[in-house]
Amino acid sequence: VWSLMVAPAPAQSDDGPSRTISVQGEGTVNVAPDRAVVRFGVVSQAETAEAARSQNADAAARAMNAVRDLGIPDNRIRMEALQLQPRREYNPETRQREDKGYEATRQVVVEVDSLDRLPVLVTRVVQEGANRLSGIQYDLSDRDAIRNDALRAAAEAARAKADLLATTLGASLGPVQEIREQSFSFPRPMMRTEAATMKTSDQAAPQPDAYAAGEIEVSASVQVTFALQ
C-alpha cells in the first residue's frame, strides 16, 4: 500500500521572499619581513672521532660567542645536537670507498629581529668558526596585524563586488546578513643556500642586497551575504 502525505506550504510574509546576494571577496597584502631565522653549519673533519668532536665543539663555541658579541640574547640562540659519523671517499683507482676519518656536524640557529644585522652576523659567525650557511628563513614579528589587514581587504572587496552587481541589476545593498571566513594563506618565503661552504678568512660583510627577502604575500577570502533593497 502506497501513501502520500502532503505538508502544507509555508506561509509567506506580506513582503514576499527576502532578497539577498552572496559574494566572495579576496584580499592580498604584501609586506616586507622584519625578522629572520639563520642556520649556520659547523663541520669539522679529523682522523679520529674524538678529534673531530673536539674541533667541532671549539668552532661552535666561537660561533656562539660571535653571535653574543653582536648583542643577540641567549634565548635567541640555540645549538642543535652533534652528528658524528665516519667519513668515506671514493677512490677512482681502487674503485672502492675508503675510510678518511670522521666528520662532526652541528647546527647553530640564530633568531634575528633586525634584518639590517644579517650581513654582519653572517660574516662574524663564519669568521669565528661556522663554515656553512645552511639557510635563512624570513618571517613577520606581528602576524596578527598582517592577517587582519588581509581580512579587511577581503571584506572591502566583497562589498565592492556586491555593490557592483546590485547596482548593475537595479538594486541596492542592504545590511549584512552573514559573514564567513573562507580561507587564509600565510606562506613563509625561504632564501636557501644549500650547505654552501663559506670561507673563514677575513672578508668584508656582504651587501644587504645579498640577503634581500622580497615580500611575504598574505591572502584571505571571505563570503558575505547582503540583503537587497
MOFEN-V503388 format. One record per pair of residues at least 24 apart in sequence whose ideal C-beta (glycine too) atoms are under 7 Angstrom apart, sorted by the first residue. I is the first residue (numbers start at 1). J is the second residue. D is the distance in whole Angstrom. If there is no record, write none. Layout:
i:I j:J d:D
i:I j:J d:D
This chain:
i:18 j:227 d:7
i:19 j:227 d:7
i:19 j:228 d:4
i:20 j:177 d:6
i:20 j:225 d:5
i:20 j:226 d:6
i:20 j:227 d:6
i:20 j:228 d:6
i:21 j:162 d:5
i:21 j:165 d:6
i:21 j:166 d:6
i:21 j:226 d:5
i:21 j:228 d:6
i:22 j:223 d:6
i:22 j:225 d:4
i:23 j:158 d:5
i:23 j:161 d:5
i:23 j:162 d:5
i:23 j:224 d:6
i:24 j:158 d:7
i:24 j:182 d:6
i:24 j:221 d:6
i:24 j:223 d:5
i:25 j:154 d:5
i:25 j:155 d:6
i:25 j:157 d:4
i:25 j:158 d:3
i:25 j:161 d:6
i:25 j:221 d:7
i:25 j:222 d:5
i:25 j:224 d:7
i:26 j:154 d:6
i:26 j:157 d:6
i:26 j:219 d:7
i:26 j:221 d:5
i:27 j:150 d:5
i:27 j:151 d:7
i:27 j:152 d:7
i:27 j:153 d:3
i:27 j:154 d:3
i:27 j:157 d:6
i:27 j:219 d:7
i:27 j:220 d:5
i:28 j:150 d:7
i:28 j:153 d:7
i:28 j:217 d:6
i:28 j:219 d:5
i:29 j:146 d:6
i:29 j:149 d:5
i:29 j:150 d:5
i:29 j:153 d:6
i:29 j:218 d:5
i:30 j:215 d:4
i:30 j:217 d:5
i:31 j:140 d:7
i:31 j:146 d:6
i:31 j:215 d:6
i:31 j:216 d:6
i:31 j:218 d:7
i:32 j:213 d:7
i:32 j:215 d:5
i:33 j:138 d:4
i:33 j:139 d:6
i:33 j:140 d:6
i:33 j:213 d:5
i:33 j:216 d:6
i:34 j:115 d:7
i:34 j:140 d:6
i:34 j:141 d:5
i:35 j:111 d:7
i:35 j:112 d:6
i:35 j:113 d:5
i:35 j:139 d:5
i:35 j:140 d:7
i:35 j:141 d:5
i:36 j:112 d:5
i:36 j:115 d:6
i:36 j:118 d:6
i:36 j:136 d:5
i:36 j:137 d:7
i:36 j:138 d:5
i:36 j:139 d:7
i:37 j:109 d:6
i:37 j:111 d:5
i:37 j:137 d:5
i:38 j:110 d:5
i:38 j:112 d:6
i:38 j:121 d:7
i:38 j:136 d:5
i:39 j:107 d:6
i:39 j:109 d:5
i:39 j:134 d:4
i:39 j:135 d:5
i:40 j:107 d:7
i:40 j:108 d:4
i:40 j:125 d:5
i:40 j:130 d:4
i:40 j:132 d:7
i:40 j:133 d:6
i:40 j:134 d:7
i:41 j:105 d:6
i:41 j:107 d:6
i:41 j:130 d:6
i:41 j:131 d:7
i:41 j:132 d:3
i:41 j:134 d:5
i:41 j:195 d:6
i:42 j:106 d:5
i:42 j:108 d:6
i:42 j:129 d:6
i:42 j:130 d:5
i:42 j:131 d:7
i:43 j:103 d:7
i:43 j:105 d:5
i:43 j:131 d:6
i:43 j:132 d:6
i:44 j:104 d:5
i:45 j:87 d:6
i:45 j:101 d:6
i:45 j:103 d:5
i:46 j:101 d:6
i:46 j:102 d:6
i:47 j:101 d:4
i:48 j:102 d:6
i:49 j:84 d:6
i:49 j:102 d:5
i:52 j:84 d:6
i:52 j:102 d:4
i:52 j:103 d:6
i:52 j:104 d:4
i:53 j:82 d:7
i:53 j:84 d:6
i:53 j:104 d:5
i:56 j:82 d:7
i:56 j:104 d:4
i:56 j:106 d:6
i:59 j:129 d:3
i:60 j:106 d:5
i:60 j:108 d:6
i:60 j:129 d:6
i:62 j:128 d:4
i:62 j:129 d:4
i:63 j:108 d:5
i:63 j:125 d:5
i:63 j:128 d:5
i:63 j:129 d:4
i:63 j:130 d:5
i:64 j:108 d:6
i:65 j:128 d:7
i:66 j:124 d:4
i:66 j:125 d:5
i:66 j:128 d:4
i:67 j:110 d:5
i:67 j:125 d:6
i:70 j:117 d:7
i:70 j:120 d:7
i:70 j:121 d:6
i:70 j:124 d:7
i:72 j:110 d:6
i:76 j:110 d:6
i:76 j:111 d:4
i:77 j:110 d:5
i:78 j:109 d:5
i:79 j:106 d:6
i:79 j:108 d:6
i:80 j:106 d:6
i:80 j:107 d:4
i:80 j:109 d:7
i:82 j:106 d:5
i:107 j:134 d:7
i:113 j:141 d:7
i:115 j:211 d:7
i:115 j:213 d:7
i:116 j:208 d:7
i:118 j:211 d:5
i:119 j:205 d:4
i:119 j:206 d:5
i:119 j:207 d:7
i:119 j:208 d:6
i:119 j:210 d:7
i:119 j:211 d:6
i:120 j:205 d:5
i:122 j:206 d:7
i:123 j:203 d:7
i:123 j:205 d:4
i:123 j:206 d:7
i:126 j:198 d:4
i:126 j:200 d:6
i:127 j:200 d:6
i:127 j:202 d:6
i:130 j:198 d:7
i:131 j:197 d:6
i:131 j:198 d:6
i:131 j:200 d:6
i:132 j:195 d:5
i:132 j:196 d:6
i:132 j:197 d:6
i:132 j:198 d:6
i:133 j:193 d:5
i:133 j:196 d:5
i:133 j:198 d:6
i:134 j:195 d:6
i:135 j:190 d:7
i:135 j:192 d:4
i:135 j:193 d:6
i:136 j:191 d:5
i:136 j:211 d:7
i:137 j:188 d:6
i:137 j:190 d:6
i:138 j:188 d:7
i:138 j:189 d:6
i:138 j:213 d:4
i:139 j:188 d:6
i:140 j:216 d:6
i:143 j:186 d:7
i:146 j:218 d:5
i:147 j:184 d:7
i:147 j:186 d:7
i:147 j:218 d:7
i:150 j:218 d:5
i:150 j:219 d:6
i:150 j:220 d:4
i:151 j:220 d:5
i:151 j:222 d:7
i:154 j:220 d:5
i:154 j:221 d:6
i:154 j:222 d:5
i:155 j:222 d:6
i:155 j:224 d:7
i:158 j:222 d:6
i:158 j:224 d:4
i:162 j:224 d:7
i:162 j:226 d:5
i:166 j:228 d:6
i:171 j:228 d:5
i:171 j:229 d:7
i:172 j:229 d:5
i:173 j:226 d:5
i:173 j:228 d:7
i:174 j:226 d:6
i:174 j:227 d:3
i:174 j:228 d:6
i:174 j:229 d:5
i:175 j:227 d:6
i:176 j:224 d:6
i:176 j:226 d:6
i:177 j:225 d:4
i:177 j:226 d:6
i:177 j:227 d:6
i:178 j:225 d:4
i:179 j:222 d:6
i:179 j:224 d:5
i:180 j:222 d:7
i:180 j:223 d:4
i:181 j:222 d:5
i:182 j:221 d:4
i:182 j:222 d:6
i:182 j:223 d:5
i:183 j:220 d:7
i:183 j:221 d:5
i:184 j:220 d:5
i:185 j:218 d:7
i:185 j:219 d:5
i:186 j:218 d:5
i:187 j:216 d:7
i:187 j:217 d:7
i:189 j:213 d:6
i:189 j:214 d:6
i:189 j:216 d:6
